């Protein structure tokens, strides 16, 4: 399968992109927005098979991580930097008509892009394990924290009280929370794209979101499009896992509010159904894309 890699100049840096396959017939390319902020495109490589269906799949490392890493630039880590980057990438690659899939933070980005920019040429949105507002996300994660062992709950409370997240007790508690709702450990049997070393955008994550998933404190802490999403006119597919950080309550909030939407719940998944139920995810995705070209 043809894979094209390149860099787009962006601000005084450069944005890495990777294109898999080519579009045939009336099929429109699929653009992928990774999570984090700062997670890199790597995990999306399990979706390369979508290009077997005669469709180009485009993924990239958003500024501040992976092959688009920069020196320390906390002033840049906000939604506008990354949405402007997406707008420029569409121009740079001539992506007039696309399907847009955003996972986690990438889905937040897609939602804000849809609501604030009303972009043309979006055939559909795929909102994968994402959120319409930081406050509903925080509320749901804090509900889940209450299911952790008492000593772990206390370690989290202490870290928040002192603003010191360095203790072993806190780190154990956060790791347990993430194993329950985000992802398991990467091991020798994990896909190569997960095992590959990468430059994580730690600064961009902490600056824009916060120290952890249950305490948004950064530039995205007031993210809230709960009302605006009712005005999204394009078809939207909401995807979530049963144990996902994007709980069924969060997913249903989007599904209920977005008029032209469908919701696919993955029974055996946490925050990355494309990793934990890859074949089903690709099947659902191909069916959706073909229906909405």
N, C-alpha and C positions, 0 to 999 in steps of 0.2 A: 504494500500500500504506500502511496506517495505521502511523504511527510516533508513539509516546508517549514523551516525555522528562520526567524529574522528578528531584527530590532527596529523599533520605531523611536525616533528622537522624541523625548517628552520632557518639558521644562529644560533643565540643563543636564538631564540624565537620559536614560534609554529604557524602553519597555520591550521585554522579550515576548515574542509570540510564537505559537506552534500551530500549524494548519495540517490536519490529517484528511487525506482524500480530496475529492473534487465533486462538485455538484453536477448531477446529470438530470436531464428532463426539467421538470418544474420544481425540483427540490431546492429549498432555501437553506443556506448554511445555518449551523447551530453555533452560537457564541456562548462560551461558558465563563461565568464569573465565580472565582473561588472565594472561600470563606476566610475567616480571620477577624479583621484584616491581618494579613501577613502569613497566610497558610501555604501559598504557592499553588501552581496549577497541577503539581505532580500527581495527586490522587485521581485527577480527572482522566489520566491516561487509560484507566480501565474502561473508559467510554469510547476508546478508539474504534471499537467494533461498530459503533453507530455509523461510521463512514463506510462500512461494508454495504450499506443500504443506498449507496449512490448520493451521499450527502457529505459535504465538507464540515468538519468539526474544528472549531477555532478556540484555542485556550491560550491564556497568557498569564504571566506573573505581574500582578499589579505592583506599581511603584512601592519600593520599601521592602521587598522580599525576593527570595529566589534569585533568578538571573536578572531581575530588575532591582536588586538591592542598591541602596545608596548609603552615603555617610549619614551620620545622625542629622535628622531633619524633622524634629517634632512639630515644627510650624506647618508642615505639609500634611500631617496625618488627620485628615478630615474628609467628609463625604465629597466635597466639591473637587478635591484633587483627583479622586478616583473616578468620579463620574465624568469629569472633563477628559480624563485619560481614555475612558470608553468611547466618548464622542470622537476624540481624535483618532482612535484606532479604527473606528468605522470608516472615517474619511480616508485614512491612510491605506486601508485594504479595500476600499470601494464596496463596503458592505451596506448596500442600499436596502435590501430586504433580508431580514434575519429572524430566526427564533432566538430568544434570549433566556438562558437558564442561569439562575443564580442560586448558589447553595450557601445557607447561613448568612454571613455578612454579604455575600454576593447577591442573595435574594433581597436583602434590605436595599442594596444599591439599585437593583432592578426596580423595586417598588418606588424609590424616590425618583429615579429616572422617569418612570411611567407617569408619576403624579405631578412632578414639578416641571418636567421638560416636554411632556407629551410628544415623544419622538415619533417620527414617521417611519414606516417600513418595518414595524415589528409585527410579524405574523402571529406570534403567540409568546406568552411568558410561561416559564416553568419555574415555580417558586418552591425550591427544594429545601426542606428543613430550615425555614427562615421565620421571620417575625414582622408583624405590622407595627409594633411599638416596643421600646425598651422596657417600659414599665410592666407590661403583661409578661414579658420574658423574665424580668427580675422576680415578679410575684410567683411565677411557676417554678423557677429554680429554687427559690427560698422554701416553697412548699416541699420540694424534693429533699432539700438539705435536712428538713425535719425527720426524714426517714433514715438518716445516717446514724451510726452509733453515737451515744451521748458525748463521749470524749471527743469525737470528731466535730460535732456541732459546737462544742465549747472551744476547740482550737480555732475554728473559723470565726466565731464571735470575738475571741481574743485578738486575732490578727486584724479584724476590722476596727476594733476599739483602739488598738495601738498603732494602726497603719504599718505594722511590721509583718510582712508575709514570708519571712525567712525561716521560721521555725520548722523543724522536722514534722512536728505534730500537724501543723497547718498543711504542709505539703502532702502528707499522707492522706489527710482528709480530702483535699482537692483532687488528688489522684483517684481516690475511691469514687468520688462523685462523677468524675469524667469517665471512668471505666463503666459505671452504671448507665450513663446517658449519652456519652459521646462516642468513644471507640475503645477497643481493647489494645493491648500491647502489640507492637509490630514485632513479628518473629520471623524465623527463617522461611516459614510457609506463606508469609504475606506477599502480595504482589510486589514485583521489583520496584515499581514506581513509589511504593510506600517506604521501602527499605533504603532507597537511594539517599545519600547525604544531601541536605539542602540548607539554604540560608533562610531561617525563619524570620519573619518580620516582628520580632518581639517588641521593639520600640513602637512600631506602628500599632500593634495590638493594645499595648498598655496605654498609649497616648489617646487612641481613639475610643477604645471600649473600656478598659480597666484591668484590674488585677486578675479577675476570674469571671466566669459566666454569670455569677449570681449577684454581681455588684457593679453595674454600669456606672462609671464615674468620669469617662473621658468625653471627647468631642461629640460622641454619638449618644450620650446619656439621655438627651431629650428627644431622640428619634421617635416620631409618632405620626403614622399615616393611617390610623385606624378609621378615621372618617373619610379621608381622601380616596382610599382604595375602592370605594363604591363607584367612583367615576372612571375606573379603568375599563375601557371598552373592549380591548383585545381579549381573545380567549386566554384563560389562565389555568394551568394545571398546578394544583397544590400537592406536594409530595411530603410525606413525613413517615417516621418510624414509630412503632408503638412505644418504645422506650426513649425516644428522641428528646434532646434538649427542647426541640420544637414539639411540645406535648400535643396530644390530640386537642386540648382546649385551644392552644395557640393556632394550630392548623385550622380548626373549625371556625375560629374567629375570622380568618382570611376567607375561607370557603363561603361563609355566610354573607360576608360583606361584598365580595367581588361578584358582580352580576353574571358574567359569562365564565363561570369557573367549574372545574371538576376537582375532586380530591381523591388521591390514591394513598391508602394507609398500608405501610409495609410491616407485616406482623412480627418479623424476626429481626428488626433493625433498630439501631440507635440513631446517631446523628448523620450517618453516611450510608443510606440504603444502597447507593450505587456500589459500595464496597461489600456490604454484608449480604445483599441479595442482587448481585450484579446482573444475572441473566434476566430476572423479572424486571429489573429497572430498565434495561435496554429494550426489552419487549414493550413495556408500557410507553417508554419514550418514543420508540419508532412508530408505534400506533398513533400516538398523539401528534407527532410531527407530520406524518403522512396525511392525517385528517385535516391539518390546519395550514398546509402549504398554500 
